[in-house]
Amino acid sequence: MNAIHRYIIEAIEELHHVRWPTRQQAVRLSVIVIAFTATSAAAFGLVDFILAKTLNIMLSLSL
């Protein structure tokens, strides 16, 4: 039990050393992450669409 107690105390002490972002920084970084995720999803969706159409064309030519 002593080791668990010491671990919790040390974890709390480490959290006091963390430099938390301001609200403005957190919002700005969240917007960047959401925009990057949406852009990546759109790009992967476009590549998937192109590859699917290409595969369909190649399969229709082979029949």
Secondary structure, DSSP 8 states (H G I E B T S, - for coil): -HHHHHHHHHHHHHHHH-----HHHHHHHHHHHHHHHHHHHHHHHHHHHHHHHHHHHHHHHH-
